[in-house]
Structure formats: structure tokens, C-alpha cells
């Protein structure tokens, strides 16, 4: 009898335990307090990570498998100043500009949470300016590769034909991301300056979300720089 009593109590507690779980699910409990916009940005960045991963792994596969000599990036993209050529000089400056923009973006997020609209706007516009500079330098790089070196997406006089297709596809796709980021930052910065997010009762999480996107673009460039220009 004692055993049956203990078993009944255990069954009752188990039933109440399951009922509490069902009750929690039914009451729309949230495990992690993540804003909807930030969650969507993480999902977007995850999908973008797959795309860039496919591009870079395909590039490595092509480069390893081709029997033709792969052109040296230091010879294809030198920076000429007063008649002297500096191997990868332009790429090094582009990388420095983009990494510096990550610092200004981080400061913008910091001042955003302090609700300092003027400094947040200024730092976001500076970040956008760095991004625009990067895109302009990339356009110069493309022009030099097309006009001076004769590199094309379907051919390359310096070695393996796949070099041109890989270069324009990977750097072009990344350049589109930087360009979109510049527009995105300018729009958010103008709204911050006008107090748009305070009027609608929100906060400055949108600045952090923009920062997530911008840091992702910078991180991807580090992999492109290492695999395409230094390898």
C-alpha cells in the first residue's frame, strides 16, 4: 500500500510537470530576449555566409585543380607611385580602410546606446565614407585589371583563364555588399539625426543591427584578402 501511494504521488508530480511545460509553451515564453530585427539580420548573415563559403571553396577547388600557372596577385595588382610599383600596395590600403571602418562603426553603436544622436550620426557617416572609399578603390583596381592587364571574366593573358572569372565574381559580390552597406548606413544615420527612432518609441538597436552587417562585410573581406591576394 505504501508503495502504491508513493507511485501515485510520483505520477501526479509528473503530470503537473508536463502540464507546466505545456503551459509555458502555450503562454509564448521567450528563452532569449532577441529583438525581431536582430534575429532576422543574423538569419540573413548566416545565409550570406553560406554563399561566400561556396564562392571561396569553389575558388580554392579551381585554383588547386587547374594545371595552368595561377597569376601572382602581387604582379597583377601593384600600386604605381612616381614610377615605382608597390606589390599589393592598393589592396593593403583597401584592407586598412575597411578595417578602420569597423572601429568607427563600433563607436557609433556605443554612442547610439548612449542616445548621443550627433556623434552616432557622425561616426556612421564616417563609416559610410570609408566604405565609399573602399568601393572607389575597388573600381580603380577593376579598371587597372581590365584596361592595363587585359584580365577578362572569360580569359586572362597572365595565366589560368579561371583567374578573371574568380576575381570579378568574388570581389564584385563583396563590393555589392559594401555598396549596399554604405546606402544602409546613410539612411539609418539620417534617421538617427532626425530623432526618427525616438519619435516612434523605439531605441537605437537599429544602429547595432547595421553594425552587425558592416562587421560581417569586413570579416568576409579578411578571408578574401587572405585567400585571393596572399595565397
GUNULUM-547459 format. One record per residue: residue in one letter; x negated, y negated, z of N, C-alpha, C, O in turn. Coordinates in steps of 0.02 Angstrom, whole numbers, padded with zeros to 5 digits, always signed. Layout:
residues N
AXYZXYZXYZXYZ/...
//
This chain:
residues 231
X-00041+00061+00000+00000+00000+00000-00043-00063+00000-00028-00112-00034/X-00098-00060+00040-00142-00118+00043-00173-00131-00024-00180-00188-00046/X-00193-00074-00059-00224-00080-00124-00176-00111-00175-00197-00153-00215/X-00111-00089-00173-00062-00117-00219-00050-00191-00207-00038-00229-00253/X-00054-00211-00143-00044-00282-00126-00100-00325-00154-00088-00379-00181/X-00162-00300-00146-00220-00338-00172-00216-00343-00247-00230-00396-00275/X-00196-00288-00280-00190-00288-00354-00138-00338-00377-00147-00372-00428/X-00082-00342-00341-00029-00390-00360-00053-00462-00354-00038-00504-00396/X-00091-00475-00299-00117-00543-00291-00165-00561-00347-00164-00616-00373/X-00208-00511-00366-00256-00523-00421-00220-00537-00486-00240-00581-00524/X-00166-00498-00500-00128-00509-00561-00096-00578-00562-00094-00611-00614/X-00072-00599-00504-00040-00665-00500-00090-00721-00514-00076-00768-00550/X-00151-00713-00484-00202-00765-00495-00225-00767-00568-00238-00820-00596/X-00229-00705-00597-00249-00702-00668-00197-00736-00713-00215-00773-00759/X-00133-00723-00698-00081-00754-00738-00082-00830-00731-00073-00867-00780/X-00094-00853-00669-00097-00926-00659-00158-00956-00694-00155-01012-00720/X-00214-00916-00696-00273-00940-00731-00261-00950-00805-00280-01000-00835/X-00227-00899-00836-00212-00905-00907-00163-00962-00920-00168-00997-00970/X-00114-00969-00874-00066-01023-00882-00100-01091-00879-00081-01138-00915/X-00152-01097-00836-00186-01161-00832-00226-01176-00896-00231-01233-00917/X-00254-01122-00926-00289-01132-00990-00242-01153-01045-00256-01200-01083/X-00184-01119-01048-00134-01137-01099-00110-01208-01087-00098-01246-01134/X-00102-01226-01023-00079-01293-01007-00130-01346-01028-00112-01399-01053/X-00194-01330-01018-00246-01377-01038-00246-01387-01113-00250-01444-01137/X-00242-01333-01152-00241-01339-01224-00180-01377-01248-00183-01418-01294/X-00123-01363-01215-00060-01395-01236-00060-01469-01220-00025-01508-01252/X-00099-01490-01169-00099-01561-01150-00152-01601-01187-00167-01658-01169/X-00181-01571-01241-00228-01606-01285-00288-01633-01246-00306-01691-01253/X-00319-01589-01206-00379-01609-01170-00437-01617-01218-00442-01582-01268/X-00481-01664-01203-00539-01677-01246-00603-01661-01207-00616-01691-01154/X-00642-01615-01233-00702-01593-01198-00755-01648-01198-00783-01666-01146/X-00768-01675-01257-00818-01728-01264-00783-01791-01288-00746-01790-01337/X-00796-01845-01254-00765-01909-01272-00803-01940-01331-00847-01982-01322/X-00786-01918-01391-00819-01943-01452-00768-01983-01492-00716-01956-01510/X-00782-02046-01507-00735-02085-01549-00726-02052-01617-00771-02020-01644/X-00666-02062-01644-00649-02030-01708-00697-02052-01763-00720-02011-01802/X-00712-02116-01767-00756-02141-01819-00826-02111-01815-00856-02095-01866/X-00851-02103-01754-00918-02075-01746-00919-02001-01765-00966-01977-01796/X-00865-01965-01747-00861-01894-01765-00860-01886-01841-00894-01842-01868/X-00822-01929-01875-00818-01925-01948-00886-01941-01980-00905-01911-02030/X-00922-01989-01951-00988-02005-01978-01036-01946-01969-01075-01932-02015/X-01032-01911-01912-01075-01853-01902-01059-01798-01953-01104-01765-01979/X-00994-01789-01967-00975-01738-02016-01001-01757-02085-01025-01715-02123/X-00995-01821-02102-01021-01845-02166-01097-01835-02171-01122-01813-02222/X-01132-01852-02118-01205-01845-02118-01225-01772-02123-01276-01755-02154/X-01186-01728-02092-01200-01657-02096-01193-01632-02168-01235-01594-02193/X-01140-01654-02201-01130-01633-02272-01186-01662-02316-01209-01629-02362/X-01206-01724-02301-01260-01754-02340-01327-01718-02327-01369-01714-02372/X-01335-01693-02267-01396-01656-02252-01401-01593-02295-01455-01576-02320/X-01344-01560-02306-01344-01501-02349-01365-01520-02420-01403-01484-02453/X-01339-01576-02444-01354-01597-02513-01428-01612-02521-01461-01587-02568/X-01456-01652-02475-01527-01668-02481-01570-01605-02471-01623-01598-02502/X-01548-01560-02427-01585-01498-02418-01587-01457-02482-01639-01429-02500/X-01530-01455-02517-01528-01419-02582-01576-01451-02632-01612-01417-02667/X-01575-01518-02634-01619-01553-02681-01692-01538-02667-01730-01522-02712/X-01712-01544-02604-01782-01537-02587-01806-01464-02593-01863-01452-02614/X-01764-01417-02574-01784-01347-02582-01788-01328-02656-01831-01289-02676/X-01742-01355-02696-01745-01343-02768-01808-01372-02797-01841-01341-02839/X-01826-01431-02774-01888-01463-02797-01948-01421-02779-01993-01410-02821/X-01951-01396-02718-02008-01354-02698-02011-01290-02739-02065-01266-02757/X-01952-01261-02752-01950-01200-02792-01976-01212-02863-02014-01172-02889/X-01954-01268-02893-01977-01284-02961-02052-01297-02962-02087-01273-03006/X-02075-01333-02913-02146-01351-02912-02190-01289-02903-02243-01283-02933/X-02168-01244-02860-02208-01184-02847-02207-01136-02906-02257-01104-02922/X-02149-01133-02940-02141-01083-02993-02169-01105-03060-02183-01063-03103/X-02177-01171-03072-02199-01192-03138-02274-01177-03148-02315-01190-03104/X-02292-01149-03207-02363-01134-03219-02402-01195-03243-02463-01194-03246/X-02366-01248-03261-02398-01309-03286-02420-01352-03227-02387-01354-03175/X-02475-01386-03236-02502-01428-03181-02453-01483-03163-02426-01518-03206/X-02443-01491-03098-02397-01544-03074-02436-01610-03069-02492-01610-03042/X-02409-01665-03093-02446-01729-03091-02461-01751-03020-02422-01738-02974/X-02517-01784-03011-02535-01810-02945-02496-01876-02933-02501-01922-02973/X-02459-01878-02878-02419-01938-02864-02462-02000-02856-02441-02055-02872/X-02523-01991-02830-02567-02049-02820-02588-02080-02886-02604-02140-02889/X-02589-02040-02941-02606-02067-03006-02545-02095-03042-02551-02141-03082/X-02486-02067-03027-02425-02090-03061-02400-02155-03030-02374-02198-03066/X-02407-02163-02965-02379-02222-02931-02432-02264-02895-02426-02274-02835/X-02483-02287-02931-02532-02330-02897-02506-02402-02893-02462-02422-02932/X-02533-02441-02847-02516-02512-02842-02576-02552-02867-02630-02550-02837/X-02567-02589-02921-02621-02627-02951-02619-02699-02926-02569-02734-02935/X-02673-02721-02894-02679-02790-02869-02746-02818-02892-02799-02793-02874/X-02743-02872-02933-02803-02904-02959-02850-02854-02993-02910-02856-02984/X-02820-02811-03032-02860-02763-03070-02881-02701-03032-02909-02655-03062/X-02868-02699-02968-02887-02640-02928-02824-02598-02915-02770-02625-02900/X-02831-02533-02920-02775-02488-02909-02781-02455-02841-02834-02429-02822/X-02726-02456-02804-02724-02426-02737-02675-02366-02739-02614-02376-02743/X-02701-02305-02736-02657-02246-02740-02603-02246-02685-02618-02255-02626/X-02542-02237-02706-02484-02235-02661-02476-02299-02620-02441-02299-02569/X-02507-02353-02642-02501-02416-02605-02428-02440-02602-02404-02462-02550/X-02394-02437-02660-02324-02459-02662-02280-02415-02618-02237-02440-02582/X-02291-02350-02621-02250-02304-02582-02261-02315-02507-02214-02310-02467/X-02324-02329-02488-02339-02341-02417-02302-02403-02392-02276-02404-02337/X-02301-02456-02434-02266-02517-02414-02190-02504-02409-02157-02527-02362/X-02164-02466-02458-02092-02450-02456-02075-02411-02392-02024-02425-02360/X-02117-02364-02374-02105-02324-02313-02108-02369-02251-02068-02362-02206/X-02157-02413-02250-02163-02459-02192-02101-02503-02186-02076-02514-02130/X-02077-02529-02242-02018-02572-02241-01957-02534-02215-01919-02560-02174/X-01949-02472-02238-01889-02434-02217-01893-02414-02143-01843-02417-02108/X-01952-02394-02121-01958-02375-02050-01950-02437-02005-01920-02432-01951/X-01975-02494-02027-01965-02555-01988-01891-02572-01982-01869-02597-01930/X-01853-02559-02035-01782-02574-02033-01746-02532-01980-01695-02553-01953/X-01773-02472-01966-01742-02431-01913-01749-02466-01845-01704-02463-01804/X-01805-02500-01835-01815-02537-01772-01767-02595-01765-01738-02604-01711/X-01757-02633-01818-01710-02690-01814-01638-02665-01806-01597-02697-01774/X-01623-02607-01837-01556-02579-01830-01543-02556-01758-01489-02566-01731/X-01594-02526-01727-01587-02504-01657-01575-02565-01612-01535-02561-01565/X-01610-02620-01625-01599-02681-01585-01529-02708-01596-01497-02733-01550/X-01504-02703-01659-01436-02727-01673-01385-02688-01633-01337-02717-01606/X-01394-02622-01627-01348-02581-01588-01351-02602-01514-01300-02606-01480/X-01412-02615-01491-01421-02636-01420-01383-02701-01407-01346-02706-01358/X-01393-02750-01449-01359-02814-01439-01284-02809-01452-01245-02848-01425/X-01264-02760-01494-01193-02750-01505-01157-02730-01442-01103-02755-01427/X-01187-02683-01405-01156-02662-01343-01158-02716-01290-01120-02714-01242/X-01203-02765-01298-01203-02823-01253-01153-02877-01275-01145-02928-01242/X-01120-02864-01331-01071-02911-01360-01104-02978-01378-01072-03031-01373/X-01166-02975-01399-01201-03034-01424-01193-03036-01500-01232-03007-01537/X-01141-03069-01521-01122-03066-01592-01175-03097-01637-01189-03070-01691/X-01204-03153-01617-01252-03188-01660-01314-03145-01673-01335-03136-01730/X-01344-03120-01619-01404-03079-01627-01390-03013-01662-01430-02989-01702/X-01332-02984-01647-01314-02922-01682-01308-02934-01757-01334-02896-01797/X-01274-02988-01775-01266-03004-01846-01334-03017-01878-01348-02992-01932/X-01375-03057-01845-01441-03074-01874-01483-03012-01885-01514-03004-01938/X-01484-02967-01836-01525-02906-01843-01497-02859-01896-01535-02826-01931/X-01431-02856-01902-01403-02814-01955-01418-02843-02024-01432-02805-02071/X-01416-02909-02030-01432-02939-02095-01507-02930-02111-01525-02920-02169/X-01549-02934-02060-01621-02921-02071-01631-02849-02094-01670-02836-02139/X-01595-02803-02062-01599-02732-02083-01577-02724-02155-01608-02689-02194/X-01521-02757-02172-01497-02754-02242-01549-02784-02289-01558-02760-02345/X-01583-02837-02266-01635-02868-02308-01692-02820-02320-01718-02816-02376/X-01712-02783-02268-01765-02732-02277-01741-02679-02327-01779-02657-02370/X-01678-02660-02321-01651-02609-02367-01651-02634-02439-01669-02598-02485/X-01630-02697-02449-01630-02726-02516-01701-02731-02544-01712-02720-02603/X-01749-02747-02500-01819-02749-02522-01843-02680-02544-01877-02673-02595/X-01823-02629-02506-01842-02561-02525-01813-02543-02593-01848-02514-02635/X-01750-02559-02604-01718-02543-02669-01753-02580-02726-01763-02552-02779/X-01770-02644-02714-01805-02683-02766-01873-02652-02782-01893-02648-02841/X-01909-02629-02730-01974-02598-02742-01965-02531-02778-02007-02511-02818/X-01911-02496-02763-01898-02433-02797-01882-02445-02871-01902-02406-02915/X-01846-02499-02885-01832-02517-02955-01897-02533-02991-01906-02514-03049/X-01943-02567-02958-02009-02581-02987-02047-02516-03000-02079-02509-03052/X-02042-02469-02953-02076-02405-02961-02048-02367-03021-02085-02338-03060/X-01982-02367-03028-01949-02333-03085-01971-02366-03150-01986-02332-03199/X-01972-02432-03151-01991-02468-03212-02062-02450-03232-02076-02438-03291/X-02107-02449-03183-02176-02431-03197-02182-02360-03223-02220-02346-03270/X-02145-02314-03193-02149-02244-03214-02121-02235-03284-02148-02195-03323/X-02067-02272-03301-02035-02263-03367-02075-02299-03422-02089-02270-03474/X-02093-02363-03409-02124-02403-03462-02199-02390-03469-02224-02387-03525/X-02234-02383-03413-02307-02378-03417-02332-02306-03420-02380-02291-03455/X-02298-02261-03383-02322-02191-03382-02284-02146-03430-02306-02090-03444/X-02227-02171-03456-02190-02130-03504-02152-02072-03474-02135-02024-03509/X-02138-02076-03408-02101-02022-03374-02026-02027-03392-01997-02082-03389/X-01997-01972-03410-01926-01969-03426-01894-01910-03388-01930-01865-03366/X-01827-01912-03379-01794-01855-03345-01802-01789-03384-01799-01735-03354/X-01812-01793-03448-01817-01732-03489-01889-01718-03512-01901-01671-03549/X-01937-01758-03489-02006-01746-03510-02055-01787-03470-02037-01834-03434/X-02118-01768-03476-02169-01802-03437-02237-01791-03471-02260-01734-03474/X-02268-01843-03495-02333-01835-03530-02391-01819-03483-02446-01804-03507/X-02379-01823-03418-02434-01813-03370-02440-01741-03345-02487-01725-03308/X-02394-01698-03365-02397-01629-03340-02329-01595-03345-02296-01599-03396/X-02310-01562-03291-02247-01523-03290-02187-01567-03308-02180-01623-03282/X-02145-01541-03353-02087-01580-03376-02037-01591-03320-02001-01641-03319/X-02034-01544-03272-01985-01549-03219-02000-01607-03171-01958-01625-03130/X-02059-01635-03176-02078-01690-03131-02030-01749-03137-02006-01776-03087/X-02015-01769-03200-01971-01827-03210-01901-01815-03183-01874-01858-03149/X-01873-01757-03199-01805-01742-03175-01802-01742-03099-01755-01769-03069/X-01852-01710-03068-01853-01707-02994-01860-01777-02964-01825-01794-02916/X-01905-01816-02992-01918-01883-02966-01856-01928-02970-01836-01958-02921/X-01825-01931-03030-01768-01976-03038-01707-01952-02999-01669-01992-02973/X-01698-01886-02994-01639-01860-02958-01645-01873-02883-01598-01899-02853/X-01702-01855-02854-01709-01860-02781-01714-01933-02758-01677-01954-02713/X-01759-01971-02789-01767-02041-02768-01706-02083-02787-01687-02130-02752/X-01674-02066-02844-01614-02103-02864-01556-02091-02816-01521-02138-02798/X-01547-02028-02796-01492-02013-02749-01504-02047-02682-01458-02072-02650/X-01567-02047-02660-01582-02081-02597-01574-02157-02605-01549-02190-02559/X-01595-02184-02662-01587-02256-02674-01513-02277-02673-01497-02331-02650/X-01469-02234-02698-01398-02249-02696-01373-02253-02623-01332-02295-02606/X-01399-02209-02582-01381-02211-02511-01405-02276-02478-01368-02306-02439/X-01466-02296-02494-01491-02359-02465-01450-02418-02489-01432-02462-02450/X-01433-02419-02554-01393-02474-02581-01324-02477-02548-01300-02530-02529/X-01293-02419-02541-01227-02417-02507-01234-02439-02435-01191-02474-02408/X-01290-02420-02403-01301-02441-02334-01309-02516-02327-01286-02546-02279/X-01342-02547-02375-01350-02620-02374-01282-02655-02377-01269-02702-02338/X-01239-02632-02422-01172-02661-02428-01133-02650-02363-01099-02695-02338/X-01137-02590-02337-01102-02571-02275-01124-02615-02217-01083-02640-02179/X-01190-02625-02210-01216-02666-02155-01193-02739-02161-01176-02770-02111/X-01194-02765-02221-01174-02835-02231-01101-02845-02213-01082-02894-02181/X-01059-02797-02234-00987-02803-02218-00975-02800-02142-00938-02841-02115/X-01007-02752-02109-00998-02746-02036-01027-02808-02001-00997-02833-01954/X-01084-02832-02024-01115-02891-01993-01069-02952-01998-01062-02989-01949/X-01039-02962-02055-00994-03020-02063-00933-03013-02017-00909-03063-01990/X-00908-02953-02009-00850-02943-01965-00870-02953-01892-00831-02979-01852/X-00931-02932-01875-00954-02944-01806-00959-03019-01793-00938-03042-01740/X-00987-03056-01840-00996-03128-01831-00929-03164-01823-00924-03212-01785/X-00879-03141-01859-00813-03174-01856-00772-03150-01796-00717-03175-01784/X-00798-03102-01758-00761-03077-01700-00703-03033-01718-00655-03027-01680/X-00707-03001-01776-00651-02960-01800-00636-02902-01752-00578-02889-01737/X-00689-02868-01729-00678-02809-01688-00652-02827-01618-00618-02786-01587/X-00667-02887-01594-00639-02908-01529-00566-02927-01536-00526-02914-01491/X-00548-02957-01593-00478-02977-01603-00432-02917-01608-00374-02920-01587/X-00457-02861-01637-00414-02803-01644-00418-02757-01582-00392-02702-01582/X-00451-02783-01530-00453-02745-01467-00504-02689-01465-00502-02647-01421/X-00549-02689-01512-00599-02636-01514-00664-02657-01481-00667-02707-01445/X-00715-02619-01494-00780-02636-01467-00830-02635-01525-00811-02640-01583/X-00894-02627-01508-00945-02629-01560-00973-02560-01576-01031-02554-01596/X-00932-02509-01567-00955-02442-01587-00968-02437-01661-01007-02395-01683/X-00934-02479-01700-00946-02478-01772-01018-02495-01788-01045-02470-01838/X-01050-02536-01747-01121-02551-01758-01164-02489-01748-01210-02476-01786/X-01147-02451-01696-01184-02389-01684-01172-02338-01740-01218-02303-01761/X-01110-02336-01765-01095-02290-01820-01135-02310-01882-01162-02267-01917/X-01138-02375-01896-01179-02398-01953-01253-02381-01941-01289-02364-01987/X-01274-02386-01878-01343-02368-01861-01357-02294-01873-01412-02276-01895/X-01309-02251-01858-01318-02180-01872-01332-02167-01945-01378-02130-01964/X-01292-02200-01987-01301-02191-02059-01371-02216-02080-01406-02183-02119/X-01390-02275-02054-01453-02304-02075-01513-02262-02052-01560-02253-02090/X-01511-02238-01992-01566-02196-01967-01570-02130-02007-01625-02104-02019/X-01512-02105-02028-01512-02044-02069-01548-02057-02135-01588-02016-02157/X-01532-02113-02167-01563-02130-02231-01639-02137-02222-01677-02115-02265/X-01660-02167-02168-01731-02174-02155-01764-02106-02143-01819-02093-02168/X-01730-02063-02106-01758-01997-02092-01766-01956-02156-01816-01922-02165/X-01717-01960-02200-01721-01923-02263-01781-01947-02304-01815-01907-02336/X-01793-02012-02302-01850-02039-02340-01917-02010-02315-01963-02000-02354/X-01921-01998-02250-01983-01970-02223-01997-01901-02254-02054-01886-02271/X-01944-01861-02262-01953-01795-02294-01971-01803-02368-02013-01767-02394/X-01937-01850-02402-01953-01861-02473-02025-01884-02481-02061-01861-02524/X-02045-01930-02438-02114-01956-02440-02165-01900-02430-02215-01895-02466/X-02151-01857-02381-02199-01803-02366-02201-01750-02421-02255-01728-02441/X-02142-01731-02447-02140-01676-02495-02155-01698-02566-02186-01661-02605/X-02134-01758-02584-02142-01779-02654-02206-01818-02666-02238-01809-02718/X-02225-01860-02619-02282-01904-02632-02347-01878-02600-02401-01891-02626/X-02342-01843-02544-02403-01821-02511-02423-01750-02528-02481-01730-02520/X-02375-01710-02552-02390-01640-02567-02430-01635-02631-02448-01580-02652/
//
